Amino acid sequence: MGLMKVFSGDEILAIALKTKLEEAGIETLMRNNNQSAIVLGTGGSIAVEIFIDESKYGKADPIITDFKMNL
């Protein structure tokens, strides 16, 4: 199956959500574009993205919803 982006935001929040998903047995892929910003000289904060296998979305959705509600 394909990957589905489930989060885009600050790196600290992304790591927290990644940990919660992995504790539930859901593998994640985290894409960090901050290094690209440094190379390009923009220096701004670029969002970190978290992806999961789309077949795991049903299991991940309550975790993601709870995480976002408690921000």
mmCIF file of the N, C-alpha and C atoms, coordinates in Angstrom:
data_MODEL
# 
_entry.id   MODEL 
# 
loop_
_atom_site.group_PDB 
_atom_site.id 
_atom_site.type_symbol 
_atom_site.label_atom_id 
_atom_site.label_alt_id 
_atom_site.label_comp_id 
_atom_site.label_asym_id 
_atom_site.label_entity_id 
_atom_site.label_seq_id 
_atom_site.pdbx_PDB_ins_code 
_atom_site.Cartn_x 
_atom_site.Cartn_y 
_atom_site.Cartn_z 
_atom_site.occupancy 
_atom_site.B_iso_or_equiv 
_atom_site.pdbx_formal_charge 
_atom_site.auth_seq_id 
_atom_site.auth_comp_id 
_atom_site.auth_asym_id 
_atom_site.auth_atom_id 
_atom_site.pdbx_PDB_model_num 
ATOM 1   N N  . MET A 1 1  ? 0.837  -1.177 0.000  1.00 0.00 ? 1  MET A N  1 
ATOM 2   C CA . MET A 1 1  ? 0.000  0.000  0.000  1.00 0.00 ? 1  MET A CA 1 
ATOM 3   C C  . MET A 1 1  ? 0.885  1.244  0.000  1.00 0.00 ? 1  MET A C  1 
ATOM 4   N N  . GLY A 1 2  ? 0.256  2.391  -0.197 1.00 0.00 ? 2  GLY A N  1 
ATOM 5   C CA . GLY A 1 2  ? 0.982  3.641  -0.251 1.00 0.00 ? 2  GLY A CA 1 
ATOM 6   C C  . GLY A 1 2  ? 1.106  4.304  1.104  1.00 0.00 ? 2  GLY A C  1 
ATOM 7   N N  . LEU A 1 3  ? 1.930  5.327  1.115  1.00 0.00 ? 3  LEU A N  1 
ATOM 8   C CA . LEU A 1 3  ? 2.107  6.108  2.333  1.00 0.00 ? 3  LEU A CA 1 
ATOM 9   C C  . LEU A 1 3  ? 1.113  7.256  2.374  1.00 0.00 ? 3  LEU A C  1 
ATOM 10  N N  . MET A 1 4  ? 0.736  7.637  3.577  1.00 0.00 ? 4  MET A N  1 
ATOM 11  C CA . MET A 1 4  ? -0.235 8.702  3.790  1.00 0.00 ? 4  MET A CA 1 
ATOM 12  C C  . MET A 1 4  ? 0.345  9.677  4.810  1.00 0.00 ? 4  MET A C  1 
ATOM 13  N N  . LYS A 1 5  ? 0.326  10.968 4.470  1.00 0.00 ? 5  LYS A N  1 
ATOM 14  C CA . LYS A 1 5  ? 0.822  11.974 5.413  1.00 0.00 ? 5  LYS A CA 1 
ATOM 15  C C  . LYS A 1 5  ? -0.238 12.202 6.475  1.00 0.00 ? 5  LYS A C  1 
ATOM 16  N N  . VAL A 1 6  ? 0.164  12.066 7.748  1.00 0.00 ? 6  VAL A N  1 
ATOM 17  C CA . VAL A 1 6  ? -0.782 12.235 8.847  1.00 0.00 ? 6  VAL A CA 1 
ATOM 18  C C  . VAL A 1 6  ? -0.458 13.433 9.728  1.00 0.00 ? 6  VAL A C  1 
ATOM 19  N N  . PHE A 1 7  ? 0.710  14.048 9.526  1.00 0.00 ? 7  PHE A N  1 
ATOM 20  C CA . PHE A 1 7  ? 1.083  15.200 10.340 1.00 0.00 ? 7  PHE A CA 1 
ATOM 21  C C  . PHE A 1 7  ? 2.118  16.026 9.609  1.00 0.00 ? 7  PHE A C  1 
ATOM 22  N N  . SER A 1 8  ? 2.013  17.323 9.796  1.00 0.00 ? 8  SER A N  1 
ATOM 23  C CA . SER A 1 8  ? 3.006  18.264 9.292  1.00 0.00 ? 8  SER A CA 1 
ATOM 24  C C  . SER A 1 8  ? 3.095  19.386 10.313 1.00 0.00 ? 8  SER A C  1 
ATOM 25  N N  . GLY A 1 9  ? 4.276  19.595 10.865 1.00 0.00 ? 9  GLY A N  1 
ATOM 26  C CA . GLY A 1 9  ? 4.406  20.633 11.877 1.00 0.00 ? 9  GLY A CA 1 
ATOM 27  C C  . GLY A 1 9  ? 5.775  20.652 12.508 1.00 0.00 ? 9  GLY A C  1 
ATOM 28  N N  . ASP A 1 10 ? 5.834  21.230 13.682 1.00 0.00 ? 10 ASP A N  1 
ATOM 29  C CA . ASP A 1 10 ? 7.060  21.399 14.439 1.00 0.00 ? 10 ASP A CA 1 
ATOM 30  C C  . ASP A 1 10 ? 7.721  20.046 14.735 1.00 0.00 ? 10 ASP A C  1 
ATOM 31  N N  . GLU A 1 11 ? 9.053  20.014 14.712 1.00 0.00 ? 11 GLU A N  1 
ATOM 32  C CA . GLU A 1 11 ? 9.785  18.766 14.901 1.00 0.00 ? 11 GLU A CA 1 
ATOM 33  C C  . GLU A 1 11 ? 9.515  18.133 16.268 1.00 0.00 ? 11 GLU A C  1 
ATOM 34  N N  . ILE A 1 12 ? 9.434  18.935 17.310 1.00 0.00 ? 12 ILE A N  1 
ATOM 35  C CA . ILE A 1 12 ? 9.196  18.383 18.652 1.00 0.00 ? 12 ILE A CA 1 
ATOM 36  C C  . ILE A 1 12 ? 7.835  17.692 18.711 1.00 0.00 ? 12 ILE A C  1 
ATOM 37  N N  . LEU A 1 13 ? 6.817  18.322 18.130 1.00 0.00 ? 13 LEU A N  1 
ATOM 38  C CA . LEU A 1 13 ? 5.487  17.703 18.098 1.00 0.00 ? 13 LEU A CA 1 
ATOM 39  C C  . LEU A 1 13 ? 5.488  16.452 17.232 1.00 0.00 ? 13 LEU A C  1 
ATOM 40  N N  . ALA A 1 14 ? 6.209  16.501 16.122 1.00 0.00 ? 14 ALA A N  1 
ATOM 41  C CA . ALA A 1 14 ? 6.282  15.344 15.225 1.00 0.00 ? 14 ALA A CA 1 
ATOM 42  C C  . ALA A 1 14 ? 6.905  14.144 15.933 1.00 0.00 ? 14 ALA A C  1 
ATOM 43  N N  . ILE A 1 15 ? 7.955  14.392 16.693 1.00 0.00 ? 15 ILE A N  1 
ATOM 44  C CA . ILE A 1 15 ? 8.607  13.302 17.428 1.00 0.00 ? 15 ILE A CA 1 
ATOM 45  C C  . ILE A 1 15 ? 7.656  12.724 18.472 1.00 0.00 ? 15 ILE A C  1 
ATOM 46  N N  . ALA A 1 16 ? 6.898  13.586 19.141 1.00 0.00 ? 16 ALA A N  1 
ATOM 47  C CA . ALA A 1 16 ? 5.940  13.113 20.151 1.00 0.00 ? 16 ALA A CA 1 
ATOM 48  C C  . ALA A 1 16 ? 4.867  12.228 19.518 1.00 0.00 ? 16 ALA A C  1 
ATOM 49  N N  . LEU A 1 17 ? 4.323  12.656 18.375 1.00 0.00 ? 17 LEU A N  1 
ATOM 50  C CA . LEU A 1 17 ? 3.303  11.850 17.698 1.00 0.00 ? 17 LEU A CA 1 
ATOM 51  C C  . LEU A 1 17 ? 3.900  10.559 17.159 1.00 0.00 ? 17 LEU A C  1 
ATOM 52  N N  . LYS A 1 18 ? 5.080  10.631 16.596 1.00 0.00 ? 18 LYS A N  1 
ATOM 53  C CA . LYS A 1 18 ? 5.771  9.442  16.074 1.00 0.00 ? 18 LYS A CA 1 
ATOM 54  C C  . LYS A 1 18 ? 5.921  8.401  17.183 1.00 0.00 ? 18 LYS A C  1 
ATOM 55  N N  . THR A 1 19 ? 6.311  8.841  18.360 1.00 0.00 ? 19 THR A N  1 
ATOM 56  C CA . THR A 1 19 ? 6.474  7.942  19.503 1.00 0.00 ? 19 THR A CA 1 
ATOM 57  C C  . THR A 1 19 ? 5.154  7.278  19.870 1.00 0.00 ? 19 THR A C  1 
ATOM 58  N N  . LYS A 1 20 ? 4.070  8.049  19.932 1.00 0.00 ? 20 LYS A N  1 
ATOM 59  C CA . LYS A 1 20 ? 2.754  7.495  20.270 1.00 0.00 ? 20 LYS A CA 1 
ATOM 60  C C  . LYS A 1 20 ? 2.314  6.452  19.240 1.00 0.00 ? 20 LYS A C  1 
ATOM 61  N N  . LEU A 1 21 ? 2.519  6.752  17.966 1.00 0.00 ? 21 LEU A N  1 
ATOM 62  C CA . LEU A 1 21 ? 2.128  5.809  16.916 1.00 0.00 ? 21 LEU A CA 1 
ATOM 63  C C  . LEU A 1 21 ? 2.951  4.528  17.001 1.00 0.00 ? 21 LEU A C  1 
ATOM 64  N N  . GLU A 1 22 ? 4.254  4.664  17.202 1.00 0.00 ? 22 GLU A N  1 
ATOM 65  C CA . GLU A 1 22 ? 5.112  3.481  17.260 1.00 0.00 ? 22 GLU A CA 1 
ATOM 66  C C  . GLU A 1 22 ? 4.833  2.646  18.505 1.00 0.00 ? 22 GLU A C  1 
ATOM 67  N N  . GLU A 1 23 ? 4.448  3.289  19.617 1.00 0.00 ? 23 GLU A N  1 
ATOM 68  C CA . GLU A 1 23 ? 4.059  2.538  20.821 1.00 0.00 ? 23 GLU A CA 1 
ATOM 69  C C  . GLU A 1 23 ? 2.816  1.693  20.560 1.00 0.00 ? 23 GLU A C  1 
ATOM 70  N N  . ALA A 1 24 ? 1.990  2.125  19.607 1.00 0.00 ? 24 ALA A N  1 
ATOM 71  C CA . ALA A 1 24 ? 0.779  1.380  19.241 1.00 0.00 ? 24 ALA A CA 1 
ATOM 72  C C  . ALA A 1 24 ? 1.059  0.355  18.139 1.00 0.00 ? 24 ALA A C  1 
ATOM 73  N N  . GLY A 1 25 ? 2.319  0.222  17.754 1.00 0.00 ? 25 GLY A N  1 
ATOM 74  C CA . GLY A 1 25 ? 2.689  -0.762 16.741 1.00 0.00 ? 25 GLY A CA 1 
ATOM 75  C C  . GLY A 1 25 ? 2.524  -0.288 15.311 1.00 0.00 ? 25 GLY A C  1 
ATOM 76  N N  . ILE A 1 26 ? 2.444  1.027  15.117 1.00 0.00 ? 26 ILE A N  1 
ATOM 77  C CA . ILE A 1 26 ? 2.282  1.593  13.775 1.00 0.00 ? 26 ILE A CA 1 
ATOM 78  C C  . ILE A 1 26 ? 3.617  2.170  13.328 1.00 0.00 ? 26 ILE A C  1 
ATOM 79  N N  . GLU A 1 27 ? 4.175  1.593  12.274 1.00 0.00 ? 27 GLU A N  1 
ATOM 80  C CA . GLU A 1 27 ? 5.447  2.092  11.755 1.00 0.00 ? 27 GLU A CA 1 
ATOM 81  C C  . GLU A 1 27 ? 5.248  3.460  11.117 1.00 0.00 ? 27 GLU A C  1 
ATOM 82  N N  . THR A 1 28 ? 6.234  4.323  11.304 1.00 0.00 ? 28 THR A N  1 
ATOM 83  C CA . THR A 1 28 ? 6.152  5.675  10.760 1.00 0.00 ? 28 THR A CA 1 
ATOM 84  C C  . THR A 1 28 ? 7.387  5.992  9.928  1.00 0.00 ? 28 THR A C  1 
ATOM 85  N N  . LEU A 1 29 ? 7.221  6.972  9.075  1.00 0.00 ? 29 LEU A N  1 
ATOM 86  C CA . LEU A 1 29 ? 8.334  7.537  8.322  1.00 0.00 ? 29 LEU A CA 1 
ATOM 87  C C  . LEU A 1 29 ? 8.288  9.033  8.575  1.00 0.00 ? 29 LEU A C  1 
ATOM 88  N N  . MET A 1 30 ? 9.383  9.587  9.089  1.00 0.00 ? 30 MET A N  1 
ATOM 89  C CA . MET A 1 30 ? 9.430  11.016 9.371  1.00 0.00 ? 30 MET A CA 1 
ATOM 90  C C  . MET A 1 30 ? 10.350 11.681 8.356  1.00 0.00 ? 30 MET A C  1 
ATOM 91  N N  . ARG A 1 31 ? 9.821  12.703 7.720  1.00 0.00 ? 31 ARG A N  1 
ATOM 92  C CA . ARG A 1 31 ? 10.582 13.441 6.704  1.00 0.00 ? 31 ARG A CA 1 
ATOM 93  C C  . ARG A 1 31 ? 10.855 14.837 7.250  1.00 0.00 ? 31 ARG A C  1 
ATOM 94  N N  . ASN A 1 32 ? 12.130 15.159 7.363  1.00 0.00 ? 32 ASN A N  1 
ATOM 95  C CA . ASN A 1 32 ? 12.557 16.424 7.937  1.00 0.00 ? 32 ASN A CA 1 
ATOM 96  C C  . ASN A 1 32 ? 13.223 17.254 6.853  1.00 0.00 ? 32 ASN A C  1 
ATOM 97  N N  . ASN A 1 33 ? 12.614 18.367 6.503  1.00 0.00 ? 33 ASN A N  1 
ATOM 98  C CA . ASN A 1 33 ? 13.156 19.232 5.459  1.00 0.00 ? 33 ASN A CA 1 
ATOM 99  C C  . ASN A 1 33 ? 13.980 20.387 6.013  1.00 0.00 ? 33 ASN A C  1 
ATOM 100 N N  . ASN A 1 34 ? 14.267 20.379 7.323  1.00 0.00 ? 34 ASN A N  1 
ATOM 101 C CA . ASN A 1 34 ? 15.029 21.473 7.917  1.00 0.00 ? 34 ASN A CA 1 
ATOM 102 C C  . ASN A 1 34 ? 16.415 21.603 7.315  1.00 0.00 ? 34 ASN A C  1 
ATOM 103 N N  . GLN A 1 35 ? 17.058 20.500 7.014  1.00 0.00 ? 35 GLN A N  1 
ATOM 104 C CA . GLN A 1 35 ? 18.394 20.557 6.420  1.00 0.00 ? 35 GLN A CA 1 
ATOM 105 C C  . GLN A 1 35 ? 18.333 21.234 5.061  1.00 0.00 ? 35 GLN A C  1 
ATOM 106 N N  . SER A 1 36 ? 17.279 21.004 4.300  1.00 0.00 ? 36 SER A N  1 
ATOM 107 C CA . SER A 1 36 ? 17.114 21.649 3.000  1.00 0.00 ? 36 SER A CA 1 
ATOM 108 C C  . SER A 1 36 ? 17.029 23.157 3.153  1.00 0.00 ? 36 SER A C  1 
ATOM 109 N N  . ALA A 1 37 ? 16.372 23.621 4.204  1.00 0.00 ? 37 ALA A N  1 
ATOM 110 C CA . ALA A 1 37 ? 16.246 25.062 4.439  1.00 0.00 ? 37 ALA A CA 1 
ATOM 111 C C  . ALA A 1 37 ? 17.601 25.681 4.721  1.00 0.00 ? 37 ALA A C  1 
ATOM 112 N N  . ILE A 1 38 ? 18.444 24.950 5.444  1.00 0.00 ? 38 ILE A N  1 
ATOM 113 C CA . ILE A 1 38 ? 19.774 25.463 5.753  1.00 0.00 ? 38 ILE A CA 1 
ATOM 114 C C  . ILE A 1 38 ? 20.606 25.556 4.485  1.00 0.00 ? 38 ILE A C  1 
ATOM 115 N N  . VAL A 1 39 ? 20.556 24.527 3.653  1.00 0.00 ? 39 VAL A N  1 
ATOM 116 C CA . VAL A 1 39 ? 21.315 24.518 2.406  1.00 0.00 ? 39 VAL A CA 1 
ATOM 117 C C  . VAL A 1 39 ? 20.862 25.643 1.486  1.00 0.00 ? 39 VAL A C  1 
ATOM 118 N N  . LEU A 1 40 ? 19.559 25.876 1.428  1.00 0.00 ? 40 LEU A N  1 
ATOM 119 C CA . LEU A 1 40 ? 19.030 26.926 0.567  1.00 0.00 ? 40 LEU A CA 1 
ATOM 120 C C  . LEU A 1 40 ? 19.208 28.315 1.161  1.00 0.00 ? 40 LEU A C  1 
ATOM 121 N N  . GLY A 1 41 ? 19.567 28.375 2.431  1.00 0.00 ? 41 GLY A N  1 
ATOM 122 C CA . GLY A 1 41 ? 19.812 29.654 3.067  1.00 0.00 ? 41 GLY A CA 1 
ATOM 123 C C  . GLY A 1 41 ? 18.571 30.366 3.552  1.00 0.00 ? 41 GLY A C  1 
ATOM 124 N N  . THR A 1 42 ? 17.423 29.674 3.562  1.00 0.00 ? 42 THR A N  1 
ATOM 125 C CA . THR A 1 42 ? 16.208 30.340 4.019  1.00 0.00 ? 42 THR A CA 1 
ATOM 126 C C  . THR A 1 42 ? 16.192 30.481 5.529  1.00 0.00 ? 42 THR A C  1 
ATOM 127 N N  . GLY A 1 43 ? 16.748 29.500 6.215  1.00 0.00 ? 43 GLY A N  1 
ATOM 128 C CA . GLY A 1 43 ? 16.868 29.557 7.658  1.00 0.00 ? 43 GLY A CA 1 
ATOM 129 C C  . GLY A 1 43 ? 15.560 29.505 8.419  1.00 0.00 ? 43 GLY A C  1 
ATOM 130 N N  . GLY A 1 44 ? 14.444 29.483 7.736  1.00 0.00 ? 44 GLY A N  1 
ATOM 131 C CA . GLY A 1 44 ? 13.145 29.437 8.404  1.00 0.00 ? 44 GLY A CA 1 
ATOM 132 C C  . GLY A 1 44 ? 12.831 28.042 8.896  1.00 0.00 ? 44 GLY A C  1 
ATOM 133 N N  . SER A 1 45 ? 11.806 27.959 9.702  1.00 0.00 ? 45 SER A N  1 
ATOM 134 C CA . SER A 1 45 ? 11.376 26.671 10.209 1.00 0.00 ? 45 SER A CA 1 
ATOM 135 C C  . SER A 1 45 ? 10.489 25.996 9.165  1.00 0.00 ? 45 SER A C  1 
ATOM 136 N N  . ILE A 1 46 ? 10.913 24.848 8.708  1.00 0.00 ? 46 ILE A N  1 
ATOM 137 C CA . ILE A 1 46 ? 10.146 24.086 7.724  1.00 0.00 ? 46 ILE A CA 1 
ATOM 138 C C  . ILE A 1 46 ? 9.543  22.880 8.431  1.00 0.00 ? 46 ILE A C  1 
ATOM 139 N N  . ALA A 1 47 ? 8.331  22.580 8.101  1.00 0.00 ? 47 ALA A N  1 
ATOM 140 C CA . ALA A 1 47 ? 7.593  21.520 8.779  1.00 0.00 ? 47 ALA A CA 1 
ATOM 141 C C  . ALA A 1 47 ? 8.235  20.151 8.597  1.00 0.00 ? 47 ALA A C  1 
ATOM 142 N N  . VAL A 1 48 ? 8.113  19.367 9.645  1.00 0.00 ? 48 VAL A N  1 
ATOM 143 C CA . VAL A 1 48 ? 8.486  17.965 9.621  1.00 0.00 ? 48 VAL A CA 1 
ATOM 144 C C  . VAL A 1 48 ? 7.200  17.197 9.338  1.00 0.00 ? 48 VAL A C  1 
ATOM 145 N N  . GLU A 1 49 ? 7.289  16.196 8.479  1.00 0.00 ? 49 GLU A N  1 
ATOM 146 C CA . GLU A 1 49 ? 6.107  15.431 8.083  1.00 0.00 ? 49 GLU A CA 1 
ATOM 147 C C  . GLU A 1 49 ? 6.210  13.998 8.584  1.00 0.00 ? 49 GLU A C  1 
ATOM 148 N N  . ILE A 1 50 ? 5.071  13.437 8.977  1.00 0.00 ? 50 ILE A N  1 
ATOM 149 C CA . ILE A 1 50 ? 5.004  12.034 9.377  1.00 0.00 ? 50 ILE A CA 1 
ATOM 150 C C  . ILE A 1 50 ? 4.072  11.307 8.422  1.00 0.00 ? 50 ILE A C  1 
ATOM 151 N N  . PHE A 1 51 ? 4.543  10.167 7.944  1.00 0.00 ? 51 PHE A N  1 
ATOM 152 C CA . PHE A 1 51 ? 3.780  9.318  7.035  1.00 0.00 ? 51 PHE A CA 1 
ATOM 153 C C  . PHE A 1 51 ? 3.586  7.948  7.674  1.00 0.00 ? 51 PHE A C  1 
ATOM 154 N N  . ILE A 1 52 ? 2.454  7.328  7.375  1.00 0.00 ? 52 ILE A N  1 
ATOM 155 C CA . ILE A 1 52 ? 2.201  5.943  7.771  1.00 0.00 ? 52 ILE A CA 1 
ATOM 156 C C  . ILE A 1 52 ? 1.667  5.192  6.556  1.00 0.00 ? 52 ILE A C  1 
ATOM 157 N N  . ASP A 1 53 ? 1.684  3.870  6.642  1.00 0.00 ? 53 ASP A N  1 
ATOM 158 C CA . ASP A 1 53 ? 1.063  3.049  5.607  1.00 0.00 ? 53 ASP A CA 1 
ATOM 159 C C  . ASP A 1 53 ? -0.438 3.314  5.665  1.00 0.00 ? 53 ASP A C  1 
ATOM 160 N N  . GLU A 1 54 ? -1.031 3.607  4.520  1.00 0.00 ? 54 GLU A N  1 
ATOM 161 C CA . GLU A 1 54 ? -2.457 3.975  4.520  1.00 0.00 ? 54 GLU A CA 1 
ATOM 162 C C  . GLU A 1 54 ? -3.358 2.871  5.061  1.00 0.00 ? 54 GLU A C  1 
ATOM 163 N N  . SER A 1 55 ? -2.906 1.623  5.009  1.00 0.00 ? 55 SER A N  1 
ATOM 164 C CA . SER A 1 55 ? -3.718 0.524  5.551  1.00 0.00 ? 55 SER A CA 1 
ATOM 165 C C  . SER A 1 55 ? -3.789 0.566  7.078  1.00 0.00 ? 55 SER A C  1 
ATOM 166 N N  . LYS A 1 56 ? -2.925 1.324  7.722  1.00 0.00 ? 56 LYS A N  1 
ATOM 167 C CA . LYS A 1 56 ? -2.897 1.447  9.184  1.00 0.00 ? 56 LYS A CA 1 
ATOM 168 C C  . LYS A 1 56 ? -3.668 2.669  9.681  1.00 0.00 ? 56 LYS A C  1 
ATOM 169 N N  . TYR A 1 57 ? -4.269 3.426  8.760  1.00 0.00 ? 57 TYR A N  1 
ATOM 170 C CA . TYR A 1 57 ? -4.923 4.674  9.152  1.00 0.00 ? 57 TYR A CA 1 
ATOM 171 C C  . TYR A 1 57 ? -6.058 4.455  10.153 1.00 0.00 ? 57 TYR A C  1 
ATOM 172 N N  . GLY A 1 58 ? -6.836 3.411  9.971  1.00 0.00 ? 58 GLY A N  1 
ATOM 173 C CA . GLY A 1 58 ? -7.943 3.143  10.893 1.00 0.00 ? 58 GLY A CA 1 
ATOM 174 C C  . GLY A 1 58 ? -7.470 2.987  12.329 1.00 0.00 ? 58 GLY A C  1 
ATOM 175 N N  . LYS A 1 59 ? -6.337 2.347  12.515 1.00 0.00 ? 59 LYS A N  1 
ATOM 176 C CA . LYS A 1 59 ? -5.764 2.161  13.847 1.00 0.00 ? 59 LYS A CA 1 
ATOM 177 C C  . LYS A 1 59 ? -5.126 3.458  14.349 1.00 0.00 ? 59 LYS A C  1 
ATOM 178 N N  . ALA A 1 60 ? -4.546 4.233  13.435 1.00 0.00 ? 60 ALA A N  1 
ATOM 179 C CA . ALA A 1 60 ? -3.821 5.449  13.806 1.00 0.00 ? 60 ALA A CA 1 
ATOM 180 C C  . ALA A 1 60 ? -4.733 6.640  14.057 1.00 0.00 ? 60 ALA A C  1 
ATOM 181 N N  . ASP A 1 61 ? -5.888 6.665  13.411 1.00 0.00 ? 61 ASP A N  1 
ATOM 182 C CA . ASP A 1 61 ? -6.756 7.847  13.476 1.00 0.00 ? 61 ASP A CA 1 
ATOM 183 C C  . ASP A 1 61 ? -7.114 8.280  14.903 1.00 0.00 ? 61 ASP A C  1 
ATOM 184 N N  . PRO A 1 62 ? -7.537 7.369  15.792 1.00 0.00 ? 62 PRO A N  1 
ATOM 185 C CA . PRO A 1 62 ? -7.860 7.820  17.152 1.00 0.00 ? 62 PRO A CA 1 
ATOM 186 C C  . PRO A 1 62 ? -6.648 8.401  17.889 1.00 0.00 ? 62 PRO A C  1 
ATOM 187 N N  . ILE A 1 63 ? -5.478 7.855  17.633 1.00 0.00 ? 63 ILE A N  1 
ATOM 188 C CA . ILE A 1 63 ? -4.246 8.344  18.269 1.00 0.00 ? 63 ILE A CA 1 
ATOM 189 C C  . ILE A 1 63 ? -3.926 9.745  17.769 1.00 0.00 ? 63 ILE A C  1 
ATOM 190 N N  . ILE A 1 64 ? -4.032 9.935  16.462 1.00 0.00 ? 64 ILE A N  1 
ATOM 191 C CA . ILE A 1 64 ? -3.749 11.237 15.850 1.00 0.00 ? 64 ILE A CA 1 
ATOM 192 C C  . ILE A 1 64 ? -4.764 12.274 16.325 1.00 0.00 ? 64 ILE A C  1 
ATOM 193 N N  . THR A 1 65 ? -6.035 11.899 16.346 1.00 0.00 ? 65 THR A N  1 
ATOM 194 C CA . THR A 1 65 ? -7.086 12.822 16.786 1.00 0.00 ? 65 THR A CA 1 
ATOM 195 C C  . THR A 1 65 ? -6.872 13.242 18.234 1.00 0.00 ? 65 THR A C  1 
ATOM 196 N N  . ASP A 1 66 ? -6.591 12.277 19.101 1.00 0.00 ? 66 ASP A N  1 
ATOM 197 C CA . ASP A 1 66 ? -6.339 12.579 20.512 1.00 0.00 ? 66 ASP A CA 1 
ATOM 198 C C  . ASP A 1 66 ? -5.124 13.491 20.661 1.00 0.00 ? 66 ASP A C  1 
ATOM 199 N N  . PHE A 1 67 ? -4.081 13.211 19.902 1.00 0.00 ? 67 PHE A N  1 
ATOM 200 C CA . PHE A 1 67 ? -2.864 14.022 19.956 1.00 0.00 ? 67 PHE A CA 1 
ATOM 201 C C  . PHE A 1 67 ? -3.167 15.468 19.571 1.00 0.00 ? 67 PHE A C  1 
ATOM 202 N N  . LYS A 1 68 ? -3.891 15.655 18.480 1.00 0.00 ? 68 LYS A N  1 
ATOM 203 C CA . LYS A 1 68 ? -4.201 17.012 18.009 1.00 0.00 ? 68 LYS A CA 1 
ATOM 204 C C  . LYS A 1 68 ? -5.146 17.745 18.958 1.00 0.00 ? 68 LYS A C  1 
ATOM 205 N N  . MET A 1 69 ? -6.061 17.020 19.586 1.00 0.00 ? 69 MET A N  1 
ATOM 206 C CA . MET A 1 69 ? -7.001 17.646 20.524 1.00 0.00 ? 69 MET A CA 1 
ATOM 207 C C  . MET A 1 69 ? -6.298 18.137 21.789 1.00 0.00 ? 69 MET A C  1 
ATOM 208 N N  . ASN A 1 70 ? -5.167 17.528 22.107 1.00 0.00 ? 70 ASN A N  1 
ATOM 209 C CA . ASN A 1 70 ? -4.444 17.881 23.328 1.00 0.00 ? 70 ASN A CA 1 
ATOM 210 C C  . ASN A 1 70 ? -3.264 18.814 23.093 1.00 0.00 ? 70 ASN A C  1 
ATOM 211 N N  . LEU A 1 71 ? -3.195 19.411 21.936 1.00 0.00 ? 71 LEU A N  1 
ATOM 212 C CA . LEU A 1 71 ? -2.097 20.359 21.668 1.00 0.00 ? 71 LEU A CA 1 
ATOM 213 C C  . LEU A 1 71 ? -2.326 21.658 22.405 1.00 0.00 ? 71 LEU A C  1 
# 
